[in-house]
Amino acid sequence: MFLAEDRLILKNKGGYPCEGYLEVYHNNTWGYVGDTHWDKNTEKVACKSTHCGEPADSSVTDIGKPSEDRPIWLNELKCEGDESALWECKHPGWNSSYYSKLTVKKITCSSNITISLDGPKCAGAVKYSIDGKFDGYFCNSNIGETEARLLCKSLGCGGLRQIPSEWEDMERNAAKMKLDCSAFKNADPDHLWQCVKGNDDSASCKPFSVICEGFMRLQLKGNQSNVCSGQLEKEENNNWVPVQQDNFDFDVCQQMHCGNSLSPNNSTNKNLNVTCTDEVKVVLHSGKDSKCYGTVNIEVNGSDNPVCASTWTKSEAELVCKELGCGKLIYTQERQNSRGIMDHVSCKGSESSLWHCEAEHGNNIQCSKQPYVVCSDSVEVKLADGPGRCAGRLEIKHEGQWRKVPANRWTEAQSAAVCKQLECGEKGKTEKFSQGSGSFLSITCPTNKKISNISECLTENSNNQRPDREVEAVGITCEGHKVVFLSGTCSGHVGIEHGREIYWLSGSKETWNQESADTVCQQMHCGNAASFSFHSRADMINKVWKDSFSCSSRKKSLSECSQTTLLPPDHQTSTAHVKCSGNIEMRLTNSCWGKVRICVEGKEGDMCADTWTEDKSVKLCEKLNCGTPIKAHNSPRDGDILFKSLHPTSQTTDLTQSIFVKNQDNDNSCRQKPAYVVCSGSVKPRFSIPSYKCFGNIEVEYEGKWIPVCEDALKDTNNRNTICQELKCGDAVKTLLYFGPAPTDKLAISNLNCTANANSPLSACSSITASTAACKHSGLRCSGVYNDLCVSSFLIILCSFSLILK
């Protein structure tokens, strides 16, 4: 059987804890103290052991025993006055002295004890004052709902609503007193002071707090820039309702930690508006350009103060995003910190501001963590380095940094979400664009629902993607993508390609003017408009683009121009035509092979290889009258990149009519990847020793180097004849053994496929292949005129070389 500790209290009907007759709790039973041998020392020990000070003068009276059923636990006490409890005084033993009197002593001690709440009305940490002076708090151990309900009732605050873990406003260095009400298991104490057990200065003693039913939670709503100004609301049944009458007997601003109330309060629609002396707002600090992610801070009168994260949860973070108009919460973390203005924050989610949540408030609260919040509206999306706003490499701005997205595991549904977010249509397809620079972002989209915003695919681990040169960045072309083009190079009809359809820009006299024409030319990297005109071709008039543009001289593309709300009367009577002042030229650095060079607006530079394709090589070789593309073996690793990419339209007949995407001056992502093309027109044969005309080792110029020819490549008669005929040596007679040491460069012509055409050079062969695979090199003897002495000398040397080999 559990035995509670012995306890002495002063008991009276009024509940005042330092006046009354003495009751002793011993052996789980309440009993009395007899007055045999009673003296001043007895009173002194009684007042001291009940934490009630000293005995008051002439305060002892006799009163009748309240009950005859209780034992006289202590009698015949002989105290010295310095004992800490009555049972430490000399006495014959517990319940061992005969006591026949019907009365017991009632005493009054000097201390005036009051218990109150250190907070707004009916809520706060439970504090005690002695003789009108605040002295300390009660510890929250060994105390619960029973005691809390008694306290709320005794303070006239109704029943108990809640016992918070810790109250917000307390004097940190105040004294603390232990409580133990276990002796009152069958009945409530008359006063909480009767449970006092002694001082407790340990760190484990946390002040006991209550929120009674009489407490009214308040908040101000309607002003994000200052949460201490707005419409006053109170919480009723978990809902916030407007306050219509200012009949409070306390300062509402002080309760909301907003300073003091400014008087008078303004009322609108009978609802009460309040402006307090403090200006307070919640802010997220990231050190960058977005208000929607960063560490959580409170700005009070222009001064920033961190929020502590001791009990921070997703609920508080969601409220911050909601309060700041920053969309939904992506994630919340904790960062290192040392102090704050709020801690132990607890939000229901219905509050108008984080500031109005239940929390501990203070100017310098010690804590180790600060919350960090990332909201969805901090995330931006763009399609970069493409021919228009709705096509390009996907980049997501997350926590202030633009990052690429890996193409592996990317889905059409995710492309659709990006296109919708950019207002570029309902769907999109993946396509390769220039790879750009920077790191990748890890995307994890939910599989159980359709996403509407790409921010739904971001988590706190999204920044952990490792940069990988082998990973391809995803590119998207949305169905809303459209491009402006000219039917010729830097001149022609102004067209708009949208999907698979071709439209023509209106030549309305109200909108097609010098500014609009200049804008089109600048967009095409063709300078300004030298002249512009209007055409009325019937086939084009039927396909006039639905929108009309009004451009200023500052605009660099039609998409930047404003769209006229009302179409001009002559919108569909003509189409736009322009001749620009500039021109676009394309070449290879070495005539028919080398880096792809673009010359525009007085500048020449290289093209990035990221999006360069075989089809573009075919078109460029054809444009330069250089045959067809052949395999390159010595691609350069350095370039002066002027353009990231070029994008032909369905109307493009010449690559110079394409949409060019310019490289930014500070972008070096393509510097080591210039586009490089080798056309068959760069290939030509020769005999390795010019003085031996029409016979000897055969070499072919390939990417600027002379390389040997494999024996297998000369097996076909057409291949041999083509070489001899190009060298003006008639037809081939036979192949010869290769003379001399093998070249140090292992590259050789491994395959040829030529036709029987006496006028076709080697460069016209349908297949010219070079390879580093080991092969037997060969020479060739043609039927053309040659010097017999030279032949004899060559044969003698060849025979000698053969003998040496044997």
Secondary structure, 3 states (H helix, E strand, C coil): CCCCCCEEEEECCCCCCCEEEEEEEECCEEEEECCCCCCHHHHHHHHHHCCCCCECCCCCEEEECCCCCCCEEECCCECCCCCCCHHHCECCCCCCCCCCCCEEEEEEECCCEEEEEECCCCEEEEEEEECCEEEEEEECCCCCHHHHHHHHHHCCCCCEEECCCCCCCCCCCCEEEEECCHHHCCCCCCCHHHHEEEECCCCCCCECEEEECCCCCEEEECCCCCCCEEEEEEEECCEEEECCCCCCCCCHHHHCCCCCECCCCEEECCEEEEEECCCEEEEEECCCCCCCEEEEEEEECCEEEEECCCCCCHHHHHHHHHHCCCCCEEEEEEEECCEEEEEEEECCCCCCCHHHCEEEEEEEEECCEEEEEEEHHHCEEEEEEEEECCEEEEEEEECCEEEECECCCCCHHHHHHHHHHCCCCCCEEECCCCCCCCCECCCCCCCCCCCCCHHHHCCCCHHHCCCCCCCCECEEEECCCEEEEEEECCEEEEEEEECCEEEECECCCCCCCHHHHHHHHHHCCCCCEEEEEEECCHHHHCCECCCCEECCCCCCCHHHCEECCCCCCCCCCCEEEEEECCCEEEEECCECEEEEEEEECCEEEEEECCCCCHHHHHHHHHHCCCCCEECCCCCCCCCCEEEEEEECCCCCCCHHHCEEEECCCCCCCCCCCECEEEEHHHCEEEECCCCCCCEEEEEEEECCEEEEEEHHHHCCHHHHHHHHHHCCCCCEEEEEECCCCCCCCCCEEEEEECCCCCCCCHHHCCEEEEECCCCCEEEEEECCCCCHHHHHHHHHHHHHHHHHHC
